[in-house]
């Protein structure tokens, strides 16, 4: 006859574990939560040796707790995985690593905000992907609009949609619930300077040596049509003074471009370098 003893109250080693007696011997059955098993983090195991059980079971418990807190990625994500677990898994994939560093950072920051959004007193990231509905997405979207702006809500919607489409591509879900929700339109604020305004700004920047670096950044952005952040990150090694060329790594596309430097800018750069 088999009899089981419940885990000892307060004994961490026996969490998720049954001690089983069969005749004159004992064994320890590790029975982890179903969500951790479905995600491939741990599996049910039986230990017939007490010494091995005392050594191995605490390590398995740590894996379960780390998985449930979202500190580790799911081993094999599935329909029972939460949005947070899928997100943790996605950042380890080739899809994510192929993005430019700036895009990865933007994605990571936005997804962190998404999964930590509260709807109906529950974290959005704690919802299992199989249970995610258009109503969940609508409630989250409306909260993003209310708490921040329509622009922020649309950004979150785009990033979350990427994750959901990834789930579709690996057959975890069949449809993207975000595709049916009504979004709020927003008009981006875009201010374009005239040539005279640019010249006035540059005249002011170059009138004081302490402001020259800002003037140079603005001038190079204007002349080459590059993003301010890409110009800001340039180093002197990017400039070939002899051939009057500059190499710029574009953060958005991940491309590297080589551009000629006009004499007037080259002279200013030589003065700044000196």
C-alpha positions, 0 to 999 in steps of 0.5 A, a space after each residue: 500500500 502507498 501512503 503519502 505525507 503532506 509537505 511539512 508546514 514551512 519547510 521550503 524543501 518540501 514545497 511542491 513535493 510529496 513524500 511517499 512511503 512504499 513498504 520500508 522505503 521512501 521516495 519524494 515526488 516533485 509535482 510543480 505547478 501546471 503553468 511551469 510544466 506547460 512552459 517547459 521550465 521544470 517537469 515532475 520528478 521522483 527521487 528515491 534517495 533522500 540525499 539527492 532529493 534534499 540537493 535537487 528539489 530546492 534548485 527546482 523550486 527556485 526555478 519555479 519561483 523565478 519563472 512565476 516572478 518573470 525573472 527567467 524566460 519560459 523554456 517552451 512557451 505555450 498557450 498557458 504562458 503569460 504575456 510576461 513569460 512570452 515577452 521574456 522568451 521573445 527577447 532571447 530570440 533571433 527576431 529580437 536580436 536582429 533589431 538595432 540596439 536603439 530599437 531593442 531598447 525602445 521595445 524593451 522599455 515599452 513592453 515593460 510599461 505594457 506588462 506592468 499596466 493594471 486592468 481590473 486590479 490585475 497586471 496585464 502581463 499576468 494574463 495567459 495568452 490563451 485567455 487574452 481577449 479584445 476586451 482586455 486589449 481595449 481596457 489596456 489601450 484606454 488606460 494608456 490613452 487616459 494615463 499618458 496620451 493617444 500617441 503613447 497608447 498607439 506606440 504600446 499597441 504597435 509593440 504589443 501587436 508585434 509580440 502577438 504576431 510572433 505568437 501567431 507565427 509559432 502557432 500559440 494563438 490563431 488571431 491577434 485580439 488587438 486587430 479589432 479594437 478602435 484606436 484614437 487618432 493623433 496628429 504628430 507635432 512636427 515643426 520644420 525650420 526655415 533656412 533663415 531660422 537654421 542660419 540664425 541658430 547657427 550664427 548664435 551657436 558659433 558666436 560662443 566657443 562654449 556653444 560650438 559643439 551644439 552648433 556643429 551637431 545641428 549643422 551636420 544634421 542639417 547638411 547630411 540629413 541624419 538623426 541628431 542622436 546618430 550625430 551626437 554619438 560620433 567619435 573622432 575615429 569616425 572622421 577621415 580628415 585626409 579624404 574628407 569623409 565621415 562614417 555614420 552608423 544609423 541607429 534606426 536601420 542599422 546601416 552604415 553610411 559614408 558621406 563626404 565632408 564639405 570644406 567649411 564643415 571640415 575646417 570647423 571639425 579641425 578647429 574643434 578637434 584641435 
